[in-house]
């Protein structure tokens, strides 16, 4: 069984993404708007896990 990766809802995606990078995360996908979901981005934590950030 494969579990989905973690995601966090944030008020300001650009600020949250920048804070994650400043704290040592690696950018996987910069903040982007898509018609089928909220503005989002993806970062990788120091342990290698991908974390989705969603504006909402």
N, CA, C and O atoms as a Maestro MAE file, in Angstrom:
{
 s_m_m2io_version
 :::
 2.0.0
}

f_m_ct {
 s_m_title
 :::
 protein
 m_atom[224] {
  # First column is atom index #
  i_m_mmod_type
  r_m_x_coord
  r_m_y_coord
  r_m_z_coord
  i_m_residue_number
  s_m_chain_name
  s_m_pdb_residue_name
  s_m_pdb_atom_name
  i_m_atomic_number
  :::
  1 25 0.843 -1.178 0.000 1 A "UNK " " N  " 7
  2 3 0.000 0.000 0.000 1 A "UNK " " CA " 6
  3 2 0.883 1.235 0.000 1 A "UNK " " C  " 6
  4 15 1.862 1.296 0.744 1 A "UNK " " O  " 8
  5 25 0.552 2.217 -0.824 2 A "UNK " " N  " 7
  6 3 1.289 3.463 -0.886 2 A "UNK " " CA " 6
  7 2 0.457 4.565 -0.247 2 A "UNK " " C  " 6
  8 15 -0.702 4.766 -0.610 2 A "UNK " " O  " 8
  9 25 1.040 5.264 0.689 3 A "UNK " " N  " 7
  10 3 0.355 6.379 1.324 3 A "UNK " " CA " 6
  11 2 0.678 7.665 0.585 3 A "UNK " " C  " 6
  12 15 1.765 7.810 0.026 3 A "UNK " " O  " 8
  13 25 -0.274 8.607 0.580 4 A "UNK " " N  " 7
  14 3 -0.022 9.901 -0.043 4 A "UNK " " CA " 6
  15 2 0.999 10.686 0.759 4 A "UNK " " C  " 6
  16 15 1.226 10.413 1.938 4 A "UNK " " O  " 8
  17 25 1.601 11.648 0.119 5 A "UNK " " N  " 7
  18 3 2.581 12.455 0.839 5 A "UNK " " CA " 6
  19 2 1.882 13.552 1.637 5 A "UNK " " C  " 6
  20 15 0.746 13.918 1.336 5 A "UNK " " O  " 8
  21 25 2.560 14.071 2.650 6 A "UNK " " N  " 7
  22 3 1.924 15.086 3.494 6 A "UNK " " CA " 6
  23 2 1.733 16.400 2.761 6 A "UNK " " C  " 6
  24 15 2.492 16.745 1.856 6 A "UNK " " O  " 8
  25 25 0.709 17.121 3.168 7 A "UNK " " N  " 7
  26 3 0.441 18.441 2.623 7 A "UNK " " CA " 6
  27 2 0.021 19.378 3.745 7 A "UNK " " C  " 6
  28 15 -0.537 18.952 4.756 7 A "UNK " " O  " 8
  29 25 0.296 20.650 3.550 8 A "UNK " " N  " 7
  30 3 -0.057 21.660 4.539 8 A "UNK " " CA " 6
  31 2 -0.842 22.780 3.879 8 A "UNK " " C  " 6
  32 15 -0.466 23.268 2.813 8 A "UNK " " O  " 8
  33 25 -1.922 23.182 4.510 9 A "UNK " " N  " 7
  34 3 -2.662 24.355 4.058 9 A "UNK " " CA " 6
  35 2 -2.039 25.593 4.677 9 A "UNK " " C  " 6
  36 15 -1.823 25.636 5.889 9 A "UNK " " O  " 8
  37 25 -1.750 26.592 3.872 10 A "UNK " " N  " 7
  38 3 -1.119 27.829 4.354 10 A "UNK " " CA " 6
  39 2 -1.888 29.031 3.829 10 A "UNK " " C  " 6
  40 15 -2.564 28.948 2.804 10 A "UNK " " O  " 8
  41 25 -1.781 30.143 4.535 11 A "UNK " " N  " 7
  42 3 -2.485 31.356 4.130 11 A "UNK " " CA " 6
  43 2 -1.804 32.044 2.950 11 A "UNK " " C  " 6
  44 15 -2.473 32.537 2.041 11 A "UNK " " O  " 8
  45 25 -0.466 32.075 2.967 12 A "UNK " " N  " 7
  46 3 0.311 32.759 1.923 12 A "UNK " " CA " 6
  47 2 1.350 31.776 1.390 12 A "UNK " " C  " 6
  48 15 2.395 31.571 2.008 12 A "UNK " " O  " 8
  49 25 1.059 31.173 0.247 13 A "UNK " " N  " 7
  50 3 1.926 30.128 -0.309 13 A "UNK " " CA " 6
  51 2 3.329 30.645 -0.625 13 A "UNK " " C  " 6
  52 15 4.314 29.945 -0.392 13 A "UNK " " O  " 8
  53 25 3.423 31.854 -1.149 14 A "UNK " " N  " 7
  54 3 4.744 32.376 -1.516 14 A "UNK " " CA " 6
  55 2 5.620 32.563 -0.282 14 A "UNK " " C  " 6
  56 15 6.800 32.215 -0.302 14 A "UNK " " O  " 8
  57 25 5.053 33.110 0.791 15 A "UNK " " N  " 7
  58 3 5.808 33.313 2.032 15 A "UNK " " CA " 6
  59 2 6.166 31.977 2.678 15 A "UNK " " C  " 6
  60 15 7.294 31.800 3.139 15 A "UNK " " O  " 8
  61 25 5.227 31.040 2.718 16 A "UNK " " N  " 7
  62 3 5.486 29.733 3.324 16 A "UNK " " CA " 6
  63 2 6.552 28.970 2.549 16 A "UNK " " C  " 6
  64 15 7.419 28.331 3.146 16 A "UNK " " O  " 8
  65 25 6.491 29.034 1.235 17 A "UNK " " N  " 7
  66 3 7.477 28.360 0.389 17 A "UNK " " CA " 6
  67 2 8.864 28.953 0.647 17 A "UNK " " C  " 6
  68 15 9.839 28.216 0.791 17 A "UNK " " O  " 8
  69 25 8.949 30.279 0.704 18 A "UNK " " N  " 7
  70 3 10.229 30.949 0.953 18 A "UNK " " CA " 6
  71 2 10.773 30.582 2.337 18 A "UNK " " C  " 6
  72 15 11.974 30.358 2.488 18 A "UNK " " O  " 8
  73 25 9.898 30.518 3.348 19 A "UNK " " N  " 7
  74 3 10.337 30.137 4.704 19 A "UNK " " CA " 6
  75 2 10.868 28.704 4.716 19 A "UNK " " C  " 6
  76 15 11.868 28.415 5.373 19 A "UNK " " O  " 8
  77 25 10.205 27.817 3.996 20 A "UNK " " N  " 7
  78 3 10.663 26.423 3.933 20 A "UNK " " CA " 6
  79 2 12.060 26.345 3.312 20 A "UNK " " C  " 6
  80 15 12.924 25.625 3.811 20 A "UNK " " O  " 8
  81 25 12.274 27.078 2.237 21 A "UNK " " N  " 7
  82 3 13.589 27.073 1.582 21 A "UNK " " CA " 6
  83 2 14.660 27.656 2.504 21 A "UNK " " C  " 6
  84 15 15.770 27.131 2.583 21 A "UNK " " O  " 8
  85 25 14.321 28.744 3.199 22 A "UNK " " N  " 7
  86 3 15.269 29.371 4.125 22 A "UNK " " CA " 6
  87 2 15.621 28.433 5.286 22 A "UNK " " C  " 6
  88 15 16.711 28.522 5.852 22 A "UNK " " O  " 8
  89 25 14.696 27.540 5.633 23 A "UNK " " N  " 7
  90 3 14.916 26.599 6.725 23 A "UNK " " CA " 6
  91 2 15.660 25.335 6.283 23 A "UNK " " C  " 6
  92 15 15.921 24.453 7.100 23 A "UNK " " O  " 8
  93 25 16.003 25.245 4.984 24 A "UNK " " N  " 7
  94 3 16.781 24.109 4.516 24 A "UNK " " CA " 6
  95 2 16.073 23.151 3.584 24 A "UNK " " C  " 6
  96 15 16.669 22.168 3.146 24 A "UNK " " O  " 8
  97 25 14.812 23.413 3.269 25 A "UNK " " N  " 7
  98 3 14.105 22.556 2.314 25 A "UNK " " CA " 6
  99 2 14.656 22.787 0.907 25 A "UNK " " C  " 6
  100 15 15.264 23.820 0.628 25 A "UNK " " O  " 8
  101 25 14.436 21.827 0.042 26 A "UNK " " N  " 7
  102 3 14.844 21.919 -1.360 26 A "UNK " " CA " 6
  103 2 13.588 22.128 -2.201 26 A "UNK " " C  " 6
  104 15 12.580 21.452 -1.996 26 A "UNK " " O  " 8
  105 25 13.649 23.052 -3.137 27 A "UNK " " N  " 7
  106 3 12.492 23.310 -3.997 27 A "UNK " " CA " 6
  107 2 12.331 22.184 -5.014 27 A "UNK " " C  " 6
  108 15 13.254 21.877 -5.769 27 A "UNK " " O  " 8
  109 25 11.152 21.576 -5.024 28 A "UNK " " N  " 7
  110 3 10.805 20.578 -6.026 28 A "UNK " " CA " 6
  111 2 9.945 21.247 -7.097 28 A "UNK " " C  " 6
  112 15 10.148 21.034 -8.293 28 A "UNK " " O  " 8
  113 25 8.986 22.056 -6.655 29 A "UNK " " N  " 7
  114 3 8.139 22.807 -7.587 29 A "UNK " " CA " 6
  115 2 7.802 24.163 -6.956 29 A "UNK " " C  " 6
  116 15 7.282 24.232 -5.843 29 A "UNK " " O  " 8
  117 25 8.105 25.225 -7.683 30 A "UNK " " N  " 7
  118 3 7.797 26.579 -7.212 30 A "UNK " " CA " 6
  119 2 6.280 26.761 -7.142 30 A "UNK " " C  " 6
  120 15 5.539 26.005 -7.771 30 A "UNK " " O  " 8
  121 25 5.811 27.755 -6.384 31 A "UNK " " N  " 7
  122 3 4.368 28.014 -6.322 31 A "UNK " " CA " 6
  123 2 3.781 28.208 -7.725 31 A "UNK " " C  " 6
  124 15 4.345 28.916 -8.560 31 A "UNK " " O  " 8
  125 25 2.643 27.565 -7.958 32 A "UNK " " N  " 7
  126 3 2.019 27.601 -9.281 32 A "UNK " " CA " 6
  127 2 0.501 27.577 -9.133 32 A "UNK " " C  " 6
  128 15 -0.036 26.969 -8.207 32 A "UNK " " O  " 8
  129 25 -0.177 28.248 -10.056 33 A "UNK " " N  " 7
  130 3 -1.643 28.217 -10.125 33 A "UNK " " CA " 6
  131 2 -2.064 27.165 -11.139 33 A "UNK " " C  " 6
  132 15 -1.528 27.101 -12.246 33 A "UNK " " O  " 8
  133 25 -3.031 26.339 -10.747 34 A "UNK " " N  " 7
  134 3 -3.601 25.340 -11.654 34 A "UNK " " CA " 6
  135 2 -5.120 25.453 -11.572 34 A "UNK " " C  " 6
  136 15 -5.660 25.762 -10.510 34 A "UNK " " O  " 8
  137 25 -5.814 25.207 -12.681 35 A "UNK " " N  " 7
  138 3 -7.267 25.366 -12.654 35 A "UNK " " CA " 6
  139 2 -7.988 24.320 -11.801 35 A "UNK " " C  " 6
  140 15 -9.127 24.552 -11.395 35 A "UNK " " O  " 8
  141 25 -7.361 23.181 -11.518 36 A "UNK " " N  " 7
  142 3 -8.052 22.090 -10.830 36 A "UNK " " CA " 6
  143 2 -7.735 21.976 -9.333 36 A "UNK " " C  " 6
  144 15 -8.278 21.103 -8.656 36 A "UNK " " O  " 8
  145 25 -6.859 22.850 -8.805 37 A "UNK " " N  " 7
  146 3 -6.579 22.800 -7.369 37 A "UNK " " CA " 6
  147 2 -6.061 24.154 -6.899 37 A "UNK " " C  " 6
  148 15 -5.710 25.001 -7.721 37 A "UNK " " O  " 8
  149 25 -6.010 24.366 -5.596 38 A "UNK " " N  " 7
  150 3 -5.509 25.645 -5.079 38 A "UNK " " CA " 6
  151 2 -4.050 25.876 -5.475 38 A "UNK " " C  " 6
  152 15 -3.329 24.932 -5.799 38 A "UNK " " O  " 8
  153 25 -3.626 27.138 -5.443 39 A "UNK " " N  " 7
  154 3 -2.215 27.472 -5.682 39 A "UNK " " CA " 6
  155 2 -1.379 26.588 -4.768 39 A "UNK " " C  " 6
  156 15 -1.693 26.447 -3.586 39 A "UNK " " O  " 8
  157 25 -0.327 25.996 -5.299 40 A "UNK " " N  " 7
  158 3 0.446 25.027 -4.521 40 A "UNK " " CA " 6
  159 2 1.916 25.022 -4.919 40 A "UNK " " C  " 6
  160 15 2.303 25.577 -5.947 40 A "UNK " " O  " 8
  161 25 2.720 24.385 -4.083 41 A "UNK " " N  " 7
  162 3 4.139 24.163 -4.368 41 A "UNK " " CA " 6
  163 2 4.547 22.867 -3.674 41 A "UNK " " C  " 6
  164 15 3.788 22.307 -2.883 41 A "UNK " " O  " 8
  165 25 5.745 22.403 -3.978 42 A "UNK " " N  " 7
  166 3 6.270 21.199 -3.331 42 A "UNK " " CA " 6
  167 2 7.717 21.453 -2.931 42 A "UNK " " C  " 6
  168 15 8.512 21.981 -3.709 42 A "UNK " " O  " 8
  169 25 8.042 21.064 -1.698 43 A "UNK " " N  " 7
  170 3 9.414 21.143 -1.205 43 A "UNK " " CA " 6
  171 2 9.817 19.765 -0.693 43 A "UNK " " C  " 6
  172 15 8.975 18.901 -0.452 43 A "UNK " " O  " 8
  173 25 11.117 19.585 -0.534 44 A "UNK " " N  " 7
  174 3 11.651 18.333 0.021 44 A "UNK " " CA " 6
  175 2 12.326 18.656 1.343 44 A "UNK " " C  " 6
  176 15 13.177 19.543 1.414 44 A "UNK " " O  " 8
  177 25 11.945 17.934 2.388 45 A "UNK " " N  " 7
  178 3 12.549 18.187 3.698 45 A "UNK " " CA " 6
  179 2 13.933 17.542 3.763 45 A "UNK " " C  " 6
  180 15 14.282 16.751 2.887 45 A "UNK " " O  " 8
  181 25 14.727 17.865 4.788 46 A "UNK " " N  " 7
  182 3 16.083 17.307 4.887 46 A "UNK " " CA " 6
  183 2 16.119 15.775 4.920 46 A "UNK " " C  " 6
  184 15 17.144 15.174 4.595 46 A "UNK " " O  " 8
  185 25 15.022 15.150 5.304 47 A "UNK " " N  " 7
  186 3 14.953 13.690 5.326 47 A "UNK " " CA " 6
  187 2 14.587 13.082 3.987 47 A "UNK " " C  " 6
  188 15 14.543 11.859 3.850 47 A "UNK " " O  " 8
  189 25 14.320 13.936 2.985 48 A "UNK " " N  " 7
  190 3 14.015 13.453 1.648 48 A "UNK " " CA " 6
  191 2 12.537 13.322 1.321 48 A "UNK " " C  " 6
  192 15 12.184 12.906 0.218 48 A "UNK " " O  " 8
  193 25 11.669 13.671 2.264 49 A "UNK " " N  " 7
  194 3 10.228 13.562 2.018 49 A "UNK " " CA " 6
  195 2 9.711 14.806 1.294 49 A "UNK " " C  " 6
  196 15 10.113 15.929 1.602 49 A "UNK " " O  " 8
  197 25 8.828 14.592 0.341 50 A "UNK " " N  " 7
  198 3 8.204 15.694 -0.376 50 A "UNK " " CA " 6
  199 2 6.991 16.160 0.426 50 A "UNK " " C  " 6
  200 15 6.229 15.346 0.946 50 A "UNK " " O  " 8
  201 25 6.823 17.476 0.518 51 A "UNK " " N  " 7
  202 3 5.705 18.084 1.234 51 A "UNK " " CA " 6
  203 2 5.039 19.084 0.310 51 A "UNK " " C  " 6
  204 15 5.684 20.000 -0.199 51 A "UNK " " O  " 8
  205 25 3.742 18.903 0.098 52 A "UNK " " N  " 7
  206 3 2.971 19.833 -0.715 52 A "UNK " " CA " 6
  207 2 2.444 20.957 0.167 52 A "UNK " " C  " 6
  208 15 1.973 20.713 1.278 52 A "UNK " " O  " 8
  209 25 2.525 22.173 -0.324 53 A "UNK " " N  " 7
  210 3 1.967 23.339 0.347 53 A "UNK " " CA " 6
  211 2 0.798 23.824 -0.494 53 A "UNK " " C  " 6
  212 15 0.926 23.972 -1.709 53 A "UNK " " O  " 8
  213 25 -0.334 24.070 0.140 54 A "UNK " " N  " 7
  214 3 -1.543 24.522 -0.563 54 A "UNK " " CA " 6
  215 2 -2.025 25.828 0.047 54 A "UNK " " C  " 6
  216 15 -2.140 25.948 1.267 54 A "UNK " " O  " 8
  217 25 -2.304 26.796 -0.797 55 A "UNK " " N  " 7
  218 3 -2.863 28.051 -0.310 55 A "UNK " " CA " 6
  219 2 -4.355 27.873 -0.084 55 A "UNK " " C  " 6
  220 15 -5.066 27.346 -0.940 55 A "UNK " " O  " 8
  221 25 -4.818 28.315 1.071 56 A "UNK " " N  " 7
  222 3 -6.233 28.141 1.303 56 A "UNK " " CA " 6
  223 2 -6.771 28.780 2.511 56 A "UNK " " C  " 6
  224 15 -7.968 28.679 2.783 56 A "UNK " " O  " 8
  :::
 }
 m_bond[223] {
  # First column is bond index #
  i_m_from
  i_m_to
  i_m_order
  :::
  1 1 2 1
  2 2 3 1
  3 3 4 2
  4 3 5 1
  5 5 6 1
  6 6 7 1
  7 7 8 2
  8 7 9 1
  9 9 10 1
  10 10 11 1
  11 11 12 2
  12 11 13 1
  13 13 14 1
  14 14 15 1
  15 15 16 2
  16 15 17 1
  17 17 18 1
  18 18 19 1
  19 19 20 2
  20 19 21 1
  21 21 22 1
  22 22 23 1
  23 23 24 2
  24 23 25 1
  25 25 26 1
  26 26 27 1
  27 27 28 2
  28 27 29 1
  29 29 30 1
  30 30 31 1
  31 31 32 2
  32 31 33 1
  33 33 34 1
  34 34 35 1
  35 35 36 2
  36 35 37 1
  37 37 38 1
  38 38 39 1
  39 39 40 2
  40 39 41 1
  41 41 42 1
  42 42 43 1
  43 43 44 2
  44 43 45 1
  45 45 46 1
  46 46 47 1
  47 47 48 2
  48 47 49 1
  49 49 50 1
  50 50 51 1
  51 51 52 2
  52 51 53 1
  53 53 54 1
  54 54 55 1
  55 55 56 2
  56 55 57 1
  57 57 58 1
  58 58 59 1
  59 59 60 2
  60 59 61 1
  61 61 62 1
  62 62 63 1
  63 63 64 2
  64 63 65 1
  65 65 66 1
  66 66 67 1
  67 67 68 2
  68 67 69 1
  69 69 70 1
  70 70 71 1
  71 71 72 2
  72 71 73 1
  73 73 74 1
  74 74 75 1
  75 75 76 2
  76 75 77 1
  77 77 78 1
  78 78 79 1
  79 79 80 2
  80 79 81 1
  81 81 82 1
  82 82 83 1
  83 83 84 2
  84 83 85 1
  85 85 86 1
  86 86 87 1
  87 87 88 2
  88 87 89 1
  89 89 90 1
  90 90 91 1
  91 91 92 2
  92 91 93 1
  93 93 94 1
  94 94 95 1
  95 95 96 2
  96 95 97 1
  97 97 98 1
  98 98 99 1
  99 99 100 2
  100 99 101 1
  101 101 102 1
  102 102 103 1
  103 103 104 2
  104 103 105 1
  105 105 106 1
  106 106 107 1
  107 107 108 2
  108 107 109 1
  109 109 110 1
  110 110 111 1
  111 111 112 2
  112 111 113 1
  113 113 114 1
  114 114 115 1
  115 115 116 2
  116 115 117 1
  117 117 118 1
  118 118 119 1
  119 119 120 2
  120 119 121 1
  121 121 122 1
  122 122 123 1
  123 123 124 2
  124 123 125 1
  125 125 126 1
  126 126 127 1
  127 127 128 2
  128 127 129 1
  129 129 130 1
  130 130 131 1
  131 131 132 2
  132 131 133 1
  133 133 134 1
  134 134 135 1
  135 135 136 2
  136 135 137 1
  137 137 138 1
  138 138 139 1
  139 139 140 2
  140 139 141 1
  141 141 142 1
  142 142 143 1
  143 143 144 2
  144 143 145 1
  145 145 146 1
  146 146 147 1
  147 147 148 2
  148 147 149 1
  149 149 150 1
  150 150 151 1
  151 151 152 2
  152 151 153 1
  153 153 154 1
  154 154 155 1
  155 155 156 2
  156 155 157 1
  157 157 158 1
  158 158 159 1
  159 159 160 2
  160 159 161 1
  161 161 162 1
  162 162 163 1
  163 163 164 2
  164 163 165 1
  165 165 166 1
  166 166 167 1
  167 167 168 2
  168 167 169 1
  169 169 170 1
  170 170 171 1
  171 171 172 2
  172 171 173 1
  173 173 174 1
  174 174 175 1
  175 175 176 2
  176 175 177 1
  177 177 178 1
  178 178 179 1
  179 179 180 2
  180 179 181 1
  181 181 182 1
  182 182 183 1
  183 183 184 2
  184 183 185 1
  185 185 186 1
  186 186 187 1
  187 187 188 2
  188 187 189 1
  189 189 190 1
  190 190 191 1
  191 191 192 2
  192 191 193 1
  193 193 194 1
  194 194 195 1
  195 195 196 2
  196 195 197 1
  197 197 198 1
  198 198 199 1
  199 199 200 2
  200 199 201 1
  201 201 202 1
  202 202 203 1
  203 203 204 2
  204 203 205 1
  205 205 206 1
  206 206 207 1
  207 207 208 2
  208 207 209 1
  209 209 210 1
  210 210 211 1
  211 211 212 2
  212 211 213 1
  213 213 214 1
  214 214 215 1
  215 215 216 2
  216 215 217 1
  217 217 218 1
  218 218 219 1
  219 219 220 2
  220 219 221 1
  221 221 222 1
  222 222 223 1
  223 223 224 2
  :::
 }
}
